[in-house]
Amino acid sequence: MEAERLNSPSTSVITFEVLGHQLHFSQDPNSKHLGTTVWDTSMVFAKFLEKNCRKGRFSSSKLKGKRIIELGAGCGVAGFGMALLGCDVVSTDQIEVGSLLRRNVECNTSRILQMNSCSDSFGSIKVAELDWGNEDHIKAVGPPFDYVIGTDVVIYAEHLVGPLLQPIIALSGPKTTIMLGHDIRSTSVHEQMLLTWKNFFEVKIVSKAKMDMLLRREAGENGLGK
């Protein structure tokens, strides 16, 4: 029996609890742009952070103040997971998605900061336009970053592997960690991506034991460390 999806694309607002906060993410069921949907993998990513934030490299004490850039942020779920652990996040997407992303960032940031007891642990999150092949956009966000993250960033065809790799390299430095999660829609594309990226990065797959038990079956999470 196929597992029920976490999100129905017909829903206009998704309520999602992560790291003690109930957040609300608007999506546009009528849009033809993929970025206006809350994809399951972004929620799996945020819950992965929640599960592993008490100790180790994803604890708030280790992440506080780190600079994060999110590629293909869409509705902004994964970026909020990092910001709630004290990171300073730049959530990026194409201009067509920018207004929806900005609305989600503004509304949820306001909601978090109203909880005075939690506001000290919250970092920051802002929105920037970023077309992957646009060098001016890349320079404007101020690389390098400590982390580059992305969930379901259009890895469904082999010809997209290169266009995603290029901005990741441009946004990274020698100590940057890259974290990506995606549903495996094509085994051959997934294998091609891993083979290509092993030429540039030390590649590690996040074990299912480190994911939230209720969510881990819904999306394949792949961590890429540089």
C-alpha positions in Angstrom: 0.0 0.0 0.0 1.4 3.4 -1.0 2.1 5.7 1.9 -0.1 8.8 2.2 1.6 11.9 1.2 2.4 14.6 3.8 1.0 17.4 1.8 -2.0 17.6 -0.5 -1.3 20.0 -3.4 -4.9 21.1 -3.3 -4.4 22.7 0.2 -3.7 26.4 0.3 -2.0 26.6 3.7 0.2 23.9 5.3 0.5 23.9 9.1 3.7 22.3 10.2 5.2 22.0 13.7 9.0 22.0 14.0 11.3 22.7 16.9 8.5 23.7 19.2 6.9 26.2 16.7 3.7 25.8 14.7 4.4 27.4 11.4 2.0 28.1 8.5 3.2 28.0 4.9 1.1 29.3 2.1 1.2 27.5 -1.2 -0.5 28.1 -4.5 -2.3 25.0 -5.9 -3.2 26.8 -9.1 0.4 27.9 -10.0 2.2 26.1 -12.8 5.5 26.7 -11.0 6.9 23.8 -9.0 8.3 26.1 -6.3 4.9 27.2 -5.0 4.2 23.8 -3.5 5.4 22.6 0.0 7.2 19.4 -1.0 7.4 16.5 1.5 11.2 16.4 1.5 11.4 20.0 2.9 9.4 18.8 5.9 11.6 15.7 6.2 14.6 17.9 6.2 13.3 20.2 9.0 12.3 17.2 11.1 15.8 15.7 10.6 17.2 18.9 12.1 14.8 18.6 15.0 15.7 15.0 15.7 19.4 15.7 15.7 19.6 19.2 17.3 20.4 18.1 20.8 24.0 17.2 20.3 26.6 17.1 17.6 27.1 19.2 14.5 23.4 20.1 14.2 23.0 21.4 17.8 22.1 25.0 18.2 25.4 25.7 19.9 27.3 24.5 16.8 25.0 26.1 14.3 24.3 29.5 15.9 25.6 32.3 13.6 26.4 30.0 10.7 25.6 31.4 7.2 23.2 29.3 5.2 21.9 29.6 1.7 18.9 27.6 0.5 18.6 26.9 -3.2 15.1 26.5 -4.7 13.6 27.4 -1.4 10.0 27.3 -2.7 7.8 28.0 0.3 10.7 28.2 2.7 10.2 25.2 5.1 13.8 23.9 5.2 15.3 27.4 5.7 13.2 27.9 8.8 14.5 24.7 10.2 18.0 26.1 10.1 17.0 29.6 11.3 15.2 28.1 14.3 18.6 26.7 15.3 20.2 30.1 15.2 21.5 30.2 11.6 21.4 33.3 9.4 19.6 32.0 6.3 19.2 33.4 2.8 16.3 31.6 1.1 16.5 31.9 -2.7 14.4 31.0 -5.7 13.4 32.4 -9.0 11.5 35.7 -9.3 8.2 33.9 -10.0 8.3 32.3 -6.5 9.7 35.3 -4.7 6.4 36.9 -3.5 5.0 33.7 -2.0 8.4 32.9 -0.4 8.7 36.4 1.0 5.1 36.2 2.5 5.9 32.9 4.2 9.2 34.3 5.6 7.6 37.5 6.9 4.5 35.8 8.5 6.4 33.0 10.2 9.3 35.3 11.4 6.7 37.6 13.0 5.0 34.6 14.7 8.4 33.3 16.0 9.5 36.7 17.3 6.2 37.2 19.2 7.2 34.3 21.4 9.7 36.2 23.5 11.0 33.1 25.3 12.2 31.6 21.9 13.3 34.7 20.0 16.8 34.6 21.4 17.5 31.2 19.8 16.2 32.3 16.4 18.7 33.4 13.9 17.4 35.2 10.8 16.0 34.5 7.4 15.7 36.7 4.3 14.8 36.2 0.7 16.9 36.8 -2.4 16.3 36.1 -6.1 18.8 33.6 -7.5 18.8 32.2 -11.0 21.4 29.5 -10.9 23.3 30.7 -14.0 23.3 34.4 -13.0 26.7 35.4 -11.8 25.4 38.8 -10.5 22.8 37.0 -8.3 25.5 34.7 -6.9 27.8 37.7 -6.1 24.9 39.6 -4.5 24.2 37.0 -1.8 27.8 37.1 -0.6 29.5 33.7 -0.8 31.0 31.6 0.5 28.4 30.1 3.0 28.9 27.7 5.8 26.1 25.5 4.5 24.3 25.2 1.2 21.0 23.4 1.5 18.2 22.3 -0.9 15.2 20.0 -1.0 13.7 18.6 -4.2 15.7 21.0 -6.3 14.6 19.6 -9.7 16.8 16.5 -9.8 14.6 14.5 -12.2 16.7 14.7 -15.4 20.4 14.2 -16.1 20.8 17.5 -17.9 19.9 19.3 -14.7 22.7 17.8 -12.6 25.3 20.3 -14.1 23.2 23.4 -13.7 22.7 22.6 -10.0 26.3 21.8 -9.4 27.6 25.1 -10.8 25.9 27.4 -8.3 26.7 25.1 -5.4 30.4 25.3 -6.2 30.2 29.1 -6.7 28.5 29.5 -3.3 30.9 27.2 -1.4 34.3 27.6 0.2 36.8 24.9 1.4 34.7 24.4 4.7 31.2 24.5 3.2 28.8 21.6 3.9 26.2 20.9 1.3 22.9 19.2 2.4 20.4 18.1 -0.2 17.3 16.0 0.1 15.1 14.7 -2.7 12.6 12.0 -3.7 14.3 9.6 -6.0 12.1 9.9 -9.1 14.7 8.4 -11.4 17.3 5.8 -10.2 19.5 6.5 -13.2 19.5 10.3 -12.5 20.2 9.7 -8.8 23.2 7.5 -9.6 24.5 9.9 -12.2 24.2 12.8 -9.7 26.2 10.8 -7.1 28.9 9.8 -9.6 29.3 13.4 -10.8 29.4 14.9 -7.4 31.9 12.5 -6.0 34.4 14.2 -8.3 34.0 17.4 -6.2 32.7 16.5 -2.8 32.9 13.9 -0.1 29.5 12.3 -0.4 27.6 10.8 2.5 24.1 9.4 2.7 22.1 10.2 5.8 20.9 7.0 7.4 17.2 6.5 8.0 17.9 6.0 11.7 18.7 9.7 11.9 15.4 10.8 10.4 12.1 11.4 12.1 10.4 7.9 12.4 7.0 9.1 11.1 8.3 11.1 8.2 11.4 9.2 6.9 9.4 6.9 4.7 7.9 9.8 2.8 11.0 11.1 1.1 14.6 10.1 0.4 17.1 12.3 2.2 20.6 12.5 0.9 23.3 14.5 2.7 26.2 15.8 0.7 29.2 17.0 2.6 32.0 19.0 1.2 
